[in-house]
Amino acid sequence: MNRTVLTERLRALDDQLARLDADAASLRADRADATADDEHDPEGSTLSGEWQRIEALLDAARRDRVAVIDALSRVDAGTYGSCIRCGQPIPAARLEVIPTATMCVPCASA
């Protein structure tokens, strides 16, 4: 895995975070509308449910972004692809599936 893949992933996460932030702002405006009684609307999701969904997606994207930044730091330090626990190489197939992996399979399984 190289810097290009990680940089592209970081860009995609930044785009996703921007969209989710816009969704959250729109939802805040909807929640401020005192006439919006969505809790009793049988046709759609509630504002509370949508708020929880957006917050969960934001949290996951933020965690992923931190992991990508950490992986880019390991690329810069020359330690990307080495297990942080045992120091052995992380298999390329694992890094292809999980580019932010910090441990080899045996260490991650322990």
N, C-alpha and C positions, 0 to 999 in steps of 0.2 A: 504494500500500500504506500502511496506516496503523498506528498504535500498537495498535489492537485486534487486528488479525491477528497481529502480532508477539507481543503479550501472550498471546494464546491459544496460539500455538506454544510459547512459553516454559512455560506451564502444562502443556501436553501433554508436553513434554520432561521436566519435573520429575516428572510422573506415571510416565513411562517409566523414568526413572532410579531411582525408588523401587522399581518392580517388578523391575528388573534387579538392584538391590542386594539385594532379598529373595531373588531366584533365586540370586545368588552366595553369599549366606549359607547357603542351604539346600544348595548344592553343596559348600561348605566342610565342612558337617556330614557330608554323605555321604562326602566324601573322607577324613574322619577315621575313618570306620568301617573298621577293618582287615579286616573280613570281606567288604567290597564288592569283588568281583573282576569288575568290569565290563569289563575289558580283553579278557576271553575270552567275553563274552556276544554271541552272534551275532544276537540279537534287537533290540538297541538301540544307541544311541550310547554311546560311552565317556564316563566322567566327564571325562577329559582333553579330548575333543572338545567336550563341552558347555561346559567351562570356557573354552576358546578362543572358542567362539561367543559366550558371555555377555560376555567381556572385549572382544571386537571390537564388540559392540553398545553396551557401556558407553562405549568410547572414541569411537565415532561420535556417540552422544547428547551426550557432554560437549563435543565439538567443535561440534556444532550449537547447543548451549546458549550457548557463548561467542559464536558468530556472531550469534545472536539478540540477546544482550545488547549486542553492538557495534552492531547495527542500531538498537536502541532508543536507544543513545547518539547515533547520527547523527540520529535523529528529534528528540531533545531539542536537538541543536546546530543543527538546521535544514539539515543537509547530506545527509539521507537522500534517495536517488534521484539523487544526483550522483556521477559517476564519480570515484573517488579518484585516478585517473591523469591524465585530461584535463580533468575538471571539467564535461564535457557531461552532460546529463540521461541517466539510464538509462531506456530505454523501459519504459513501464508494463507491457507484456506480459512483459518479462523479469522485472520485480519481482513480477509475479503468479505466475510459475513458480518463481522463486528470490527470495523476499522478503529474503534476506540478501545479495543481490548487491552487490558494492562497485564493479564496473566495468561500463562499457557493453560491448556485444558486440565492437566492434573492439579495444578495449583488452584484453579478456579473451582474445581470440583471438591477440593478439600474443605 
